[in-house]
Amino acid sequence: MVWKDPWHPLGVLIHQFPRGPQICGIPIDARLSVVMQDGVWAWPEILDIEHREITDMLPQIGHTDAVHWTSSPGFTTAEAY
């Protein structure tokens, strides 16, 4: 979800921008597909300077995702669940 999932480099957007849904005109329960079209970002123009950081820091699309694992002493999989 655009506002509630941690997909953006800034984290969960609703935590950073509580008025984001109203300012940007994107419903609070909108899925990411609402701001994407044909594999590219399609955000509405954001005129509010404080909220422009959302689109200025969008992750790049088209790069292959990769999994990186860094071992940590004392970590167990039980801690992840």
C-alpha positions in Angstrom: 0.0 0.0 0.0 1.2 3.5 -0.9 0.9 5.0 2.6 1.1 2.0 5.0 3.8 -0.3 3.6 7.6 0.3 4.1 8.5 0.3 0.3 9.9 3.9 0.2 13.4 4.9 1.3 11.8 7.2 3.9 9.9 4.3 5.4 6.2 4.1 6.0 4.9 7.3 4.3 1.9 7.9 6.5 4.3 8.1 9.5 6.4 10.8 7.7 3.5 12.5 6.0 0.2 12.2 7.9 -1.5 14.6 5.6 -0.1 12.9 2.5 -3.3 11.3 1.3 -5.1 14.6 1.3 -2.2 16.7 -0.1 -1.4 14.2 -2.9 -5.0 13.1 -3.6 -4.1 9.5 -3.2 -6.5 7.5 -0.9 -4.9 6.1 2.3 -5.8 2.5 1.2 -4.4 2.9 -2.3 -2.1 0.2 -3.7 1.2 1.0 -5.4 -0.4 0.3 -8.8 -2.3 3.6 -8.4 1.0 5.5 -8.7 2.5 3.3 -11.5 1.7 3.0 -15.1 3.5 0.7 -17.6 6.3 0.0 -15.2 7.1 3.7 -14.4 6.1 6.0 -11.6 3.0 8.0 -12.3 2.5 10.2 -9.2 0.4 13.3 -9.5 2.4 16.5 -9.4 3.0 17.4 -5.8 2.9 21.2 -5.3 3.4 21.2 -1.6 7.1 21.6 -0.9 7.1 19.5 2.3 5.6 16.5 0.4 7.7 16.8 -2.7 10.3 14.6 -0.9 8.1 11.7 -1.6 8.6 11.8 -5.3 12.2 13.2 -5.1 13.3 10.0 -3.3 11.3 7.4 -5.3 13.2 4.1 -5.7 14.3 3.3 -9.3 12.2 0.8 -11.2 13.7 -1.6 -13.6 16.6 -2.8 -11.5 16.7 -6.4 -10.4 16.0 -7.0 -6.7 18.6 -8.8 -4.8 18.7 -10.4 -1.4 21.7 -9.5 0.9 22.3 -11.4 4.1 24.6 -10.2 6.8 25.3 -12.6 9.6 24.8 -11.4 13.1 26.1 -13.2 16.2 23.3 -14.5 18.3 20.5 -14.0 15.7 18.0 -16.9 15.4 15.2 -17.4 12.9 12.8 -17.5 15.9 13.5 -13.7 16.3 12.2 -13.1 12.8 8.8 -14.6 13.5 
